[in-house]
Amino acid sequence: MSYSIGAIRRAFCIFFTSIAIGVGTSASLNELAFQYNAPTYIYPVIWIPIMAGTILGFKLKHHGIFKAMGQRFTQSVKWSSGMKAITGICWALPFTLIPLFSDYYSYLILLGIGLGNTSTYLITRKVNGTSFTEQMIVGLVSLAALPIIIFIGLSHSVSNDTLQFLARLSIAVAYGAGGSYIFQLGNQFYRMTKKEFGKRTEEDWKKQLTPEQYEVCMKKGTETPFSGEYWNCKEKGIYQCVCCGQELFHSDTKYDSGTGWPSFWAPVKQENVKHEKDYNYGMIRVEVLCSKCDAHLGHVFDDGPEPTNKRYCINSAALKLVKKNE
């Protein structure tokens, strides 16, 4: 099953929120146990069940969360070996140094979360053309907290256990901020889809669209190359979905692919389109749909220009150009 960008981001909203709740709760209880001089074995007894229970609880309530997240993780397959090495080092190195420099645990754990999330965001944006802002938020909040934790540690104003508590609390805040960002974005996305387009019938669409638009958008048809209104259009503006008006492509990303269909190297926003595997006609292709109304737009291929190397091959019948001066 292929998940839309909106569904993937919703899955990460749930996951980030579960991490924030789990880390915040466990850190607070650990600090309480420390204040009451609890035995050492109590700490993992607190951490493991709470973290596992929180994540499992969210998974049981939201089926398919890990499958949706897994689809996003597969984007790294297209990364070069160098980029994979960079993000791997950013994630792993600070954590592998903890056993050797246990006194710096509070700093290294924040450094790992900060560098790991930030590097993943930057590489995903560069290679895949997808901007997962929530991951950048987690990384930057963690890195912003690092100098504060270092200052508190060097001042010797709190115990080492309390310093670890503050570092973990900072991580909880970072993931909570990332989850909150997607929550606001995702809820707006899902309300819009359900409210405006969830109950439209075929007759509704036939009344709104021309026969060609209906054939392309609702029946997944393909217009004849070099016949569409926009295949050779040079005018500036935003290409919207002809069915629902959602912004899809900017004229600045349009280029002449020589195929006879309007071609773009990136959508206006990645979450405005979704991708599904298409096995028709004995081929395996990636279908592009409007994420708001599920209208068929065309297909996307990996033979486009820099910086994304994508070619969004879109039917003119699925588009409406809103010119720059309109």
C-alpha positions in Angstrom: 0.0 0.0 0.0 1.2 3.5 -0.9 0.6 6.3 1.7 0.1 9.9 0.8 2.5 12.6 2.2 -0.3 13.7 4.5 -0.7 10.2 5.9 3.0 9.8 6.4 3.3 13.1 8.2 0.3 12.2 10.4 2.2 9.0 11.3 5.2 11.0 12.4 3.0 13.4 14.3 1.8 10.4 16.3 5.3 8.9 16.7 6.9 12.2 17.7 4.1 12.8 20.2 4.5 9.3 21.7 8.3 9.9 22.1 7.7 13.3 23.8 5.2 11.8 26.3 7.3 8.7 26.9 10.6 10.6 27.4 9.0 13.3 29.5 7.2 10.9 31.8 10.1 8.6 32.2 12.6 11.4 32.9 10.3 12.9 35.5 9.7 9.6 37.3 13.5 8.9 37.2 14.2 12.2 38.7 11.7 11.5 41.4 13.2 8.1 42.1 16.7 9.8 42.3 15.4 12.3 44.9 14.1 9.4 47.0 17.4 7.4 46.7 15.8 4.6 44.8 18.0 1.6 43.9 19.7 1.5 40.5 17.5 -1.2 39.0 14.5 1.0 39.4 15.6 3.3 36.5 15.3 0.8 33.6 12.2 -0.6 35.2 10.7 2.9 34.8 12.1 3.6 31.4 11.4 0.4 29.4 7.7 -0.2 30.2 6.8 3.5 29.8 8.5 4.0 26.5 7.4 0.7 25.1 3.8 1.2 26.4 3.5 4.7 25.1 4.6 3.8 21.6 2.6 0.6 21.5 -0.5 2.4 22.8 -0.3 4.9 19.9 0.3 2.1 17.5 -2.8 0.2 18.6 -4.9 3.3 18.3 -3.5 4.2 14.9 -3.1 1.1 12.8 -0.5 1.3 10.0 1.6 4.0 11.6 4.9 2.1 11.2 4.1 1.1 7.6 3.5 4.7 6.8 6.8 5.7 8.5 8.6 2.9 6.7 7.6 4.4 3.4 9.3 7.6 4.3 12.4 5.8 5.5 12.7 4.0 2.1 13.5 7.4 0.5 17.1 7.0 1.8 17.6 4.2 -0.8 18.2 6.9 -3.4 20.9 8.6 -1.3 24.5 8.2 -2.3 26.9 6.2 -0.1 28.5 9.5 1.1 25.2 10.9 2.2 24.2 7.7 3.9 27.6 7.8 5.7 27.1 11.4 6.8 23.7 10.9 8.3 24.8 7.6 9.9 27.7 9.3 11.6 25.5 12.2 12.8 23.1 9.7 14.4 25.4 7.0 15.7 28.7 8.7 16.7 27.4 10.8 19.7 25.6 7.7 21.1 28.6 5.4 20.6 30.8 7.9 22.5 28.5 7.7 25.6 30.1 4.6 27.1 33.6 6.1 26.6 32.6 9.6 28.0 29.8 8.8 30.3 30.3 12.1 32.2 29.2 13.9 29.0 26.1 11.8 28.6 23.7 14.8 28.8 25.6 16.6 26.0 26.1 13.7 23.7 22.5 12.5 23.8 21.3 16.0 22.8 24.0 16.2 20.1 23.0 12.9 18.6 19.3 13.8 18.5 20.1 17.2 17.1 22.6 16.2 14.4 20.7 13.1 13.4 17.4 14.8 12.8 18.9 17.9 11.2 21.2 15.9 8.8 18.3 13.7 7.8 16.1 16.7 7.0 18.8 18.4 4.9 19.6 15.4 2.9 16.0 14.4 2.3 15.3 17.9 1.1 18.3 18.0 -1.2 18.0 14.5 -2.7 14.3 13.7 -2.5 13.0 17.3 -2.8 10.8 16.7 0.3 10.8 19.2 3.2 9.8 17.5 6.4 10.0 20.6 8.6 9.0 18.7 11.7 12.3 16.8 11.7 14.2 20.1 11.3 12.3 21.4 14.4 13.3 18.4 16.5 16.9 18.8 15.4 17.2 22.6 15.9 15.4 22.6 19.3 17.8 19.8 20.5 20.8 21.7 19.3 19.5 25.0 20.8 19.2 23.3 24.1 22.7 21.9 24.0 24.6 25.1 25.0 22.1 25.8 27.8 22.7 22.3 29.2 26.5 22.7 28.8 26.4 26.0 30.7 24.4 24.5 33.5 26.8 21.5 33.7 29.9 23.7 33.8 28.4 25.9 36.5 28.0 22.8 38.7 24.7 24.3 40.0 22.9 20.9 39.8 23.8 17.3 40.2 24.7 15.1 37.3 21.4 13.2 37.6 19.5 16.4 37.5 21.5 17.5 34.4 20.5 14.3 32.7 16.9 15.0 33.6 17.1 18.4 32.0 18.7 17.0 28.9 16.0 14.3 28.5 13.3 16.9 29.2 14.8 19.0 26.4 14.5 16.0 24.0 10.8 15.6 25.1 10.2 19.3 24.3 12.0 18.9 20.9 9.9 16.0 19.8 6.8 17.6 21.2 7.4 20.7 19.2 7.9 18.6 16.0 4.7 16.6 16.7 2.7 19.7 17.4 3.8 21.3 14.1 2.6 18.3 12.1 -0.6 18.1 14.2 -1.6 21.5 13.2 -0.6 20.9 9.6 -2.1 17.4 9.4 -5.4 18.2 11.0 -6.1 21.1 8.6 -5.2 18.7 5.7 -7.5 15.9 6.8 -10.4 18.2 7.7 -10.2 19.9 4.3 -10.2 16.6 2.4 -13.1 15.0 4.3 -15.3 18.1 4.5 -15.0 19.2 0.9 -14.5 16.1 -1.2 -15.2 13.0 0.8 -18.8 12.6 -0.4 -18.8 13.7 -4.0 -20.4 11.4 -6.5 -19.6 10.6 -10.1 -22.5 12.7 -11.1 -21.2 15.7 -9.1 -17.9 15.4 -11.0 -19.5 15.1 -14.4 -21.4 18.3 -13.8 -18.3 20.2 -12.8 -15.8 18.8 -15.4 -15.6 18.6 -19.1 -15.7 15.1 -20.6 -12.0 15.1 -21.2 -11.3 16.4 -17.7 -13.5 13.7 -16.2 -11.9 11.0 -18.3 -8.4 12.0 -17.2 -9.0 12.9 -13.5 -11.7 10.4 -12.5 -11.0 7.5 -14.9 -7.2 7.9 -14.9 -7.1 8.5 -18.6 -4.2 10.1 -20.6 -4.6 12.9 -23.1 -2.8 12.7 -26.5 0.7 14.1 -26.4 1.2 17.6 -27.8 -2.6 18.2 -27.7 -3.1 19.7 -24.2 -3.5 23.3 -23.4 -0.4 23.7 -21.3 2.2 21.3 -22.8 4.0 24.3 -24.4 2.8 27.1 -22.2 5.4 29.6 -21.1 3.2 31.9 -19.0 4.0 32.5 -15.4 1.7 31.4 -12.5 0.5 28.6 -10.4 -1.0 25.4 -11.8 -3.9 24.3 -9.7 -5.9 21.0 -9.6 -8.8 21.5 -12.1 -11.1 19.5 -9.7 -10.5 21.2 -6.3 -8.3 24.2 -6.9 -5.4 23.0 -4.8 -2.0 24.5 -5.8 0.1 21.8 -7.5 3.0 23.2 -9.6 4.7 26.6 -10.1 5.6 27.7 -13.5 9.2 28.2 -12.3 9.6 24.4 -12.1 8.1 23.7 -15.5 10.4 22.6 -18.3 10.3 21.2 -21.8 10.8 17.5 -21.5 10.0 16.8 -25.2 7.3 14.4 -24.3 4.3 16.5 -25.3 2.9 16.8 -21.8 3.4 19.5 -19.2 6.5 18.5 -17.1 7.7 19.8 -13.8 10.6 18.9 -11.6 8.8 19.5 -8.3 5.4 20.3 -6.9 4.6 23.5 -5.0 4.5 21.5 -1.8 5.3 17.8 -1.5 2.2 17.2 0.6 0.0 18.6 -2.2 0.5 15.5 -4.3 0.6 11.8 -3.4 2.0 8.8 -5.2 0.7 5.4 -5.8 2.1 2.4 -7.7 0.5 1.9 -11.1 0.7 -1.6 -12.6 -1.5 -1.0 -15.7 -0.5 -1.8 -19.3 2.2 -4.3 -18.2 4.4 -1.5 -16.7 5.3 -0.4 -13.2 4.9 3.3 -12.8 4.3 5.8 -10.1 1.0 7.6 -10.4 0.6 11.2 -9.2 -2.7 12.3 -7.6 -4.0 15.4 -6.0 -3.7 14.9 -2.2 -6.9 16.9 -1.6 -9.4 15.3 -3.9 -7.6 12.2 -5.3 -7.8 13.4 -8.9 -5.5 11.6 -11.3 -2.8 14.0 -12.5 -0.3 11.9 -14.4 2.9 10.1 -13.5 6.3 10.9 -12.0 9.7 9.5 -13.4 13.3 9.6 -12.2 14.7 11.2 -15.4 14.1 14.8 -14.7 16.6 17.7 -14.2 18.4 18.9 -11.1 17.8 19.6 -8.3 15.3 16.7 -7.8 15.9 14.6 -10.9 12.1 14.1 -11.1 9.9 14.5 -14.1 6.3 15.1 -13.1 4.5 14.3 -16.4 1.1 15.8 -15.9 -2.0 16.0 -18.1 -3.1 19.5 -19.1 -6.7 18.4 -18.6 -6.0 18.0 -14.9 -4.6 21.5 -14.5 -5.8 25.1 -14.3 -3.2 27.8 -14.7 -3.8 30.9 -12.5 -1.6 33.5 -14.2 0.7 35.6 -12.1 -1.2 38.8 -12.6 -4.6 37.4 -12.0 
